[in-house]
Amino acid sequence: MLRLRNKDLKKAECLCQVSPRIFLGADVVAINKIDLAVAMEVDVEKLVRDAGKVNPRTRVVRTSAKTGEGIKELITALRL
């Protein structure tokens, strides 16, 4: 079974520490809105590391629906 958790930057910023259980069964984690990371003062790489600490088997994909960055990688990760 393939599961996906899609969280935008601000929500994901503390999610790994507050609710790590939601990442335990995820095969793929999509971190969206990475185009806003600098403006929102969010460390995307820290989010990636945190998700990996909770579930080392998960594949973390950085995406921006606005710019299209990471969308092909997400499609591949989802095996679509």
C-alpha positions as YAML, in Angstrom:
chain: A
units: angstrom
residues:
- id: 1
  name: MET
  ca: [0.00, 0.00, 0.00]
- id: 2
  name: LEU
  ca: [1.27, 3.44, -0.88]
- id: 3
  name: ARG
  ca: [0.45, 6.26, 1.50]
- id: 4
  name: LEU
  ca: [1.11, 9.95, 1.05]
- id: 5
  name: ARG
  ca: [1.19, 12.74, 3.57]
- id: 6
  name: ASN
  ca: [1.11, 16.19, 2.01]
- id: 7
  name: LYS
  ca: [1.86, 19.06, 4.34]
- id: 8
  name: ASP
  ca: [2.64, 22.63, 3.49]
- id: 9
  name: LEU
  ca: [5.67, 24.29, 5.01]
- id: 10
  name: LYS
  ca: [4.22, 26.08, 8.01]
- id: 11
  name: LYS
  ca: [2.18, 23.08, 9.10]
- id: 12
  name: ALA
  ca: [5.08, 20.68, 8.57]
- id: 13
  name: GLU
  ca: [7.52, 22.85, 10.49]
- id: 14
  name: CYS
  ca: [6.52, 21.39, 13.84]
- id: 15
  name: LEU
  ca: [4.58, 18.32, 12.73]
- id: 16
  name: CYS
  ca: [7.48, 15.88, 13.02]
- id: 17
  name: GLN
  ca: [7.96, 16.83, 16.66]
- id: 18
  name: VAL
  ca: [4.31, 17.26, 17.66]
- id: 19
  name: SER
  ca: [2.70, 14.37, 15.73]
- id: 20
  name: PRO
  ca: [5.44, 12.04, 14.52]
- id: 21
  name: ARG
  ca: [3.07, 9.06, 14.30]
- id: 22
  name: ILE
  ca: [1.48, 10.36, 11.10]
- id: 23
  name: PHE
  ca: [4.82, 9.84, 9.32]
- id: 24
  name: LEU
  ca: [5.39, 6.28, 10.55]
- id: 25
  name: GLY
  ca: [3.34, 4.61, 7.83]
- id: 26
  name: ALA
  ca: [4.11, 7.05, 5.03]
- id: 27
  name: ASP
  ca: [5.98, 5.76, 2.00]
- id: 28
  name: VAL
  ca: [6.18, 9.26, 0.54]
- id: 29
  name: VAL
  ca: [6.15, 12.66, 2.23]
- id: 30
  name: ALA
  ca: [5.61, 15.68, -0.04]
- id: 31
  name: ILE
  ca: [6.81, 18.98, 1.37]
- id: 32
  name: ASN
  ca: [4.94, 21.55, -0.68]
- id: 33
  name: LYS
  ca: [5.32, 25.31, -1.13]
- id: 34
  name: ILE
  ca: [9.10, 25.15, -1.07]
- id: 35
  name: ASP
  ca: [9.10, 28.30, -3.19]
- id: 36
  name: LEU
  ca: [7.97, 30.14, -0.04]
- id: 37
  name: ALA
  ca: [10.59, 28.64, 2.30]
- id: 38
  name: VAL
  ca: [12.85, 31.68, 2.46]
- id: 39
  name: ALA
  ca: [9.99, 34.16, 2.94]
- id: 40
  name: MET
  ca: [8.45, 31.98, 5.65]
- id: 41
  name: GLU
  ca: [11.84, 31.37, 7.29]
- id: 42
  name: VAL
  ca: [11.42, 27.60, 7.11]
- id: 43
  name: ASP
  ca: [14.42, 25.28, 6.83]
- id: 44
  name: VAL
  ca: [13.25, 22.69, 4.29]
- id: 45
  name: GLU
  ca: [16.32, 20.53, 4.82]
- id: 46
  name: LYS
  ca: [15.53, 20.34, 8.53]
- id: 47
  name: LEU
  ca: [12.03, 19.13, 7.64]
- id: 48
  name: VAL
  ca: [13.57, 16.46, 5.42]
- id: 49
  name: ARG
  ca: [15.95, 15.36, 8.20]
- id: 50
  name: ASP
  ca: [13.14, 15.32, 10.79]
- id: 51
  name: ALA
  ca: [10.90, 13.18, 8.58]
- id: 52
  name: GLY
  ca: [13.81, 10.81, 7.98]
- id: 53
  name: LYS
  ca: [14.45, 10.48, 11.71]
- id: 54
  name: VAL
  ca: [10.82, 9.52, 12.33]
- id: 55
  name: ASN
  ca: [10.65, 7.10, 9.39]
- id: 56
  name: PRO
  ca: [13.96, 6.32, 7.69]
- id: 57
  name: ARG
  ca: [12.15, 4.33, 4.95]
- id: 58
  name: THR
  ca: [10.04, 7.22, 3.73]
- id: 59
  name: ARG
  ca: [10.92, 9.10, 0.57]
- id: 60
  name: VAL
  ca: [10.73, 12.85, 1.04]
- id: 61
  name: VAL
  ca: [9.96, 14.94, -2.04]
- id: 62
  name: ARG
  ca: [10.29, 18.73, -2.06]
- id: 63
  name: THR
  ca: [7.61, 20.29, -4.29]
- id: 64
  name: SER
  ca: [6.19, 23.57, -5.43]
- id: 65
  name: ALA
  ca: [2.86, 23.36, -7.18]
- id: 66
  name: LYS
  ca: [3.31, 27.00, -8.19]
- id: 67
  name: THR
  ca: [6.64, 26.54, -10.00]
- id: 68
  name: GLY
  ca: [6.33, 22.85, -10.84]
- id: 69
  name: GLU
  ca: [9.54, 22.02, -9.01]
- id: 70
  name: GLY
  ca: [9.61, 18.43, -7.77]
- id: 71
  name: ILE
  ca: [6.35, 17.41, -9.45]
- id: 72
  name: LYS
  ca: [8.00, 14.87, -11.78]
- id: 73
  name: GLU
  ca: [9.88, 13.40, -8.82]
- id: 74
  name: LEU
  ca: [6.63, 13.16, -6.88]
- id: 75
  name: ILE
  ca: [4.91, 11.40, -9.76]
- id: 76
  name: THR
  ca: [7.79, 8.93, -9.92]
- id: 77
  name: ALA
  ca: [7.70, 8.40, -6.14]
- id: 78
  name: LEU
  ca: [3.98, 7.67, -6.36]
- id: 79
  name: ARG
  ca: [4.58, 5.31, -9.28]
- id: 80
  name: LEU
  ca: [1.98, 7.07, -11.43]
...
